[in-house]
Amino acid sequence: MEIQKLRILGEASQYDLCNYVSLNQENFTSKNLPGIYHARTQSGCQVPLFKTLMSNHCINDCNYCINHCHNKFERIEFSPDELISVFLHYYQNHYAEGLFLSSGMPGDADRVMENMLEVARKLRLEHEYQGYIHLKIIPGASYDMIKRAMNLADRVSVNIESATSSGFDELTSTKDYYNDVLRRMKWIGRLKKRHPEMAPSGQSTQLIVGANDETDQDILKRAEWLHKHLDINLSYLSPFQPLEDTPLENHTQPENKRTPRLYQAQFLLNSYGFSSDELLLDEEGFLFLDEDPKYLWAKSHPDMFPLEVNEAGFKELLRVPGIGKKSARRIIESRRNGMKFRHLDELKKIGVVVKRAEPFIQLERAHQTTLPF
């Protein structure tokens, strides 16, 4: 019976992202190990997690979700002790190194949270488990439950799902965007500022791309706000998938390149010092899909290029296509040690993507190529 629960509830958890991927493809190991999922970090490392829902019972009517309240299928759930037993089996046999726990909402949000917190509490205090735990915060959960979760988990998250309240209303009628979601995210942010030791990996969130009429501009402005006000460095972007037996099963999927371009643009906002107003969008507020948004920005600013690599500051270097944060730091550090860059091969050795950077830079006042304008 437990293995059947694992297959159903583990599979149902795949729509909660904890992975930086360009497409919503969850990397589950095999049918023989249901619930084991390899999360990829931004640094490229893979970490096997035990990833599951506590319950697929739900009173919410989210139009994109297989567990929406109007769907007729067998509803099941783990008890805290059942879930602990399965996780410890996986952990002790080195199948999983961490736990990602979410749940449907069978009723009162705090009752759902209580069961999830009991799992984390027993793992920490009774089984002396000190590894990674990511707890999903149920929309509408009380301040006390959120505080308790942050004392037990390495990371917590609330799925914001939409960039705007109107977009959120297109997806569900049973949750309130500002009260049930954003208010809880702000509580997490305030608690984190007051108690930095709580939830040491911080909070994350997820937006669905293409399930409603929101534009890329809407999504990027929300991602920018989340970074500025809640210190969320990466909002996970889940490309909408029409699921059978959901109200949106006939809804069109977004274009394949849309989510990867949004990720690229989000990195420009949160890591490269760009603002959402600087990004090039079409008349309807969408990114151009045929080219990297950083490259398009550089092409539209011929007055700033070519940039002299041996004199440019860190922020200026970050504006050059093909130069990332690591390679920009290496350029600055090399210059401090007295090095002058004279050849493209020298930049290539420290990680610059020379093919992309070449039209936008000069070395010792020598242009490397003709600008592509």
N, C-alpha and C positions, 0 to 999 in steps of 0.2 A: 504493500500500500504506500509506503514512504517513497519508493522509487517512482511510482505513478504520480504522486504529489510533486516530486521534484521535476519530473518532465513537464508537467502542466504549468507549475508556478515558476519554474526556472525559465521556460520559454516565454512566458508572459512578461518576465522582467526585462526582456531585451530592448524594450522601447524606452527604458530609463538609461540614458547614456552615461557612461563614466569613462569615456574613451575619446581621445582626439583622433577622429577619423573623418575623411572627406565625405564618405557616404555612410548611411546608417546600416552598417553590416557588423553585427555583433559576432565576435570570434569565440563561439562556444566550442569546447574541445571535441566532444563526441556524445553520441546517444548513450554510451555506456557510463559516462560521467556527467549526467544532467546537472546543470547549474554551474559548471566550471567554465569560467569565461576569462579570456586573456585580455586584460586592459592594457592599452599602450599609453605610456606617459608622453608628455611633450618632448622629453629628451630621447624618446625612442625605445625605452626599456619596456619589456612586457612583464606584467605581474598577474599571475593566476588568482582570480577571486572566486569565492562562492557567492553567486549572485542569484537572488530569488525574491519573489513576493512572499510575504507572510500569509496573505489571503487574496483570493480573487473575488471575494464578495465586495460589492460596491453599490453605494446609493447614488453615485454621481452619474450624469448623463453625457459625459464627454463624447462628442460625436466621432472622434477619431479612434477611440479606445475599444478594444475587444471586450473589455470587462464592464462596459457601460451598463447601467441598471436595467435597461430594457432587453438585453440579450438573454436568451434562454439557453443555458447550458449548466452542467454540473459545477456547483460552487464548492470549493474546498479551502482548507486553511491548515497551517501548521500550528500546533501548540508551541509555546516557547521551548519546552523540554525536547520536543521532537526536532525542532530546528537546530537546537544546540547539539543534539546527538549526531545529526547528519554533518553539521559543520566540523565538529571535532574529529569525526572519522576522516573527513577530507583533509583537514589540517594535519593530523597526526600521520597520515600517509603521504604527506607532501603533495597532495593534489591541488591544494589551495593555500595561499599565503595571506588572504584577507577576506573580509566579509562585506558585501554590499547588500543592504537589506531595505526593501521597500514593501509597500502593501497597497491593496485596494482599500476602500473605506466602507466597511460593513455598516457603520453607524456613527456614533459620536467619535470625533477625531481623537480625543484624549484617550478613549478606550483602546483605539488602534495603537496609538503611541505607547500606551502602557505595556502592551504585549511586546512591541519591538524593543522597548527599553529593558524589559525583563530579560530578553535574550542577551543584550549587551552587558547588563549588570552581572548576570550570572557568569558570563564568559570572563569578565574582568575580575570579579571578586571571588567566585567559587572555583573557577578553573584556571585562574592566574594567566589568562591569555592577554598578552601585551601587544599583539599585532594590530594590523590595520582594520578599522571598522568605519564604514560609510553608512550613515543613517539618513534615509529620506524623511523629511519633515512633512507630515500630512497637512495640507491646507486647512486652516482653521484651528490648528493645535494651540493650546494655551502657552503663555509665556513660561510657566513653570516646567511644562513638558519639554519645551525647546531648550531651556537652561539645563535640564537634566540630560538631554541628548548630547549637548555640547560638552558636558563633563565626562561623558562616556566614549564619544566617537572621535575619530581623527578628523573626519569631514562630515558636514551636514549639507543638505541641499533641499530646496523647494523648487519644483518645476514651475517656472513662470509661464511657459507654453506660448504666450503671445507677447508681441511688443507693445500692444495698445489694449485698452479696456474694450474698445469696440471689436477688435479682433478676437479677444477672449470671449466676448458674448456670442460670437459666431460659433464657438466651439462647445460651450456649455451654458446651461441655465441654472445649475445648482451650486456654482461657486462664484464668489465675488472677487474680482481682480484686485481691487485695492485692499480690501479687508482680509480676505482669506490667504492671499499670496504676498503682495508687496508689503503689507504690514508685518507679516511674519519674517520676511527677508530683512526688513529694517531692524526688527528685534535682534536677529542673529548678528547683524552688523554692529549694533550698539553693544551687545554682550561681548563680542570679539574685541572691540576697542577697550572695554573696561577690564576684560580678563583675557589677555593675549594667549594664556596657556590653554584656554578652552578651545576645543576643535582645532588643534594646531595646524591642520591643513586647510582651514578656512571653510568657506561655503562656496558652492557652485550652483548653477541652475541650467535649465534647458529650454530652448525655444523650438517650436515646430515650424519648419519652413514650407510654405506652400499649402497649408490646410485652410487658410482664409485669404482675404483680399489684401493683406498687409504687403507693403512694398519693401524692397531692400533698404531703402532709406529709413523706414519705420524700424526695421530690425537693427540697423547699425546705430541709430540714435538711442535705442533702448540699451544695446550692448555698451555704448559709450557712457550712458547714465549709470548702469550697473557697475562699471569699472570705477567711475569717479566717486559715486556715493556709497557703494557697498564693497569696494575693493575686490570685485570679482574680475579676475584677469582673463578668464576664458569662459564665455557662455557656450555651452554645448549646443550645437545646431543639428536638429534631427530632421532630415528630409521626410516630408509627409509620405506615408505609404497607405494607400487605400486597402483596408482590411475587410474581408468578407464578413457579413453580418454586423456591420456598423453603418450608421447613417451616411457616412462619407465614402462608402465602398465604391461609388461610381465617380468620385471626385478625381480630377486630373492630378497626376504626380508632377512635381516641379522638374524643370530641366536638370539633367545630370550635373551640369557645370555650376548650377546656381549655388549650392551649398559650399563647394570648395572655394568659389570666389568670395562668398561671404566670410568664410574663415580667414582668407587672405586679408580682406579688408578689416576684419576685426583685429588681426594682429597689428595692422598699421595704426589703428586707433589706440590699442592698449599697450603696445610695446615700442612703437616707432615714432610717437609724438605727433601723429596726424590727428586732425579733427574730422568729424563726419562731414562737415561742410566743404572740405577740401577734395573729397573723393568724387570722381567723375561718374555721373549717373545719366541715364537717358531721361527723356521728357516725362516719363511715367514714374521715375524714381527707382529704377532698377540698374544694377551694375551691368556693364558690358561684359558678356561672357567669353568673348574671344581673346581677351588679353588680361594679364595680371594687372590689378588696379594700381599697384605701385609703378609699373612701367608706363601705364597710361598717364598717371599724374606727372611723371618725369617728362614725357613727350609733350605735355601741354604747358611746360614751364621752361622753354628754351633760354629764357633770360638767366636761369640759375646754373646752366651747364655750358661747356664742360667744367667740372669741378677739379681743382688742383688737389690731388690726394695728399701731397706733402704739406699742405697748409690748412685743409678743411678741418673743422671741429667735428666732434662725435655726432652731434645732431644733424649736421650737414651731410656727413657720410651716410647716415641712415636713410637719407632721401635718394641715394643712388641705387637703381636696380642692380641686384647681384651682390650688394653689400648688406650683410645682416649684422645683428648686434655683436656676435662673437668676432667676426672679421673686422668690424669697425673698431672694437676694443684692441684687437691685435695691431691694427694700423697705428693707433694712437700710442700704444706701448712700444712698438718698434721705433717710432719717431722719437720718443723720449730717450731711447737707448742710442740715439744718434744715427739711425738708419734713414736713408733717403731712397724712396722707391723710384727706380728708373725704367724697370721692365715689367711687362704684364705678368711674366712668369713668377716674379716675386710676390705679386698679389695673389696669384693662383695658389701658391704654397701656403698661404695663411687663410685660405678658405673663401676668397672672393670668387664669385661666378663670373669669370672674366668675359665670357661671351655676352652676358647681359650688361655688365658694367662698362665695357669698352667704349661705347659711343658717348658716354656721359662723363668721362674723366679725362684728365691730362696728368702727365708725369713730367716734372721739371719743365713745365710750361709747354710741353709737346703734346698736341692733340693726338689721341690714339686712333681715331677714325672719324668719319663724317657723321654728324648727328642725324638721327633718323626722322627728321622733321620735314 
